[in-house]
């Protein structure tokens, strides 16, 4: 199969140099074949320090180390590439930056979160369906080596509950769990699947804690931490046994994610249904509403 030409939108996250090295450096021990980054549109958010403070450094690195062509618009980028990695760290930009890619029907991976609100996420999914454009979005934690091993373990049996955890730093531009707690929510959905009916969210200075009830009566929780020691993982309650899992520090998260992205670019088939990713957005919007109102929220009430 011919090697894919890949373009990157957004140069304000460490994923940009990490993905480029794994794809372009054939000597990297975790190199992922099938495509090379060839062009980039270095967009950023001028009102978000985590964005504007990083863009020039990553842009310089990609030009000097990997000879990546920089373009001045998404329209220009689309002329150079077969598929797109939308890496903008700010979920508020995802809908507008995804629009021209979707309309051009280029396979599109959108890094977490899909959007910074359920409203935007729903519009994005509807647009992808309208133009029949392949779109895939996920946190890298879903495909972590250890998490994937437990997910596939036949000795676990059917999952009857899960307590997931991750860091959950905050930024008002991407409120609640949208900014970083999405990692923990993604882990929860990796094991539970879609079907959450209602939830309650409690927020303190040091943490978020969300309890969700699924349609079939199962209960799943997410703990997002902002104080003390941090990690990513879950306690998974199976029919046959209970497993505690934390993410692998031996196998790079990003190589595991790219092993899913490249086949998606080649086939147009996402390893995660967009309906599930959309429910993750709805879950986080419901959690924000619950946190603000101090009461349980039905996911169906989140429009």
JOTA-V875001 format. One record per run of one state. SS is the DSSP state (hx for helix, st for strand, lp for the rest). FROM is the first residue (numbers start at 1). TO is the last residue. Records with the same first field share a line. If there is no record, write none. Layout:
SS: FROM-TO, FROM-TO
//
This chain:
lp: 1-3, 10-14, 25-34, 42-48, 53-54, 67-68, 71-73, 81-82, 87-90, 104-106, 112-117, 131-134, 139-139, 144-144, 153-158, 168-175, 179-181, 193-195, 204-206, 215-218, 226-232, 239-241, 247-252, 268-273, 294-296, 302-303
st: 4-9, 35-41, 69-70, 83-86, 107-111, 135-138, 159-167, 196-203, 207-214, 219-225, 233-238, 242-246, 297-298
hx: 15-24, 49-52, 55-66, 74-80, 91-103, 118-130, 140-143, 145-152, 176-178, 182-192, 253-267, 274-293, 299-301
//
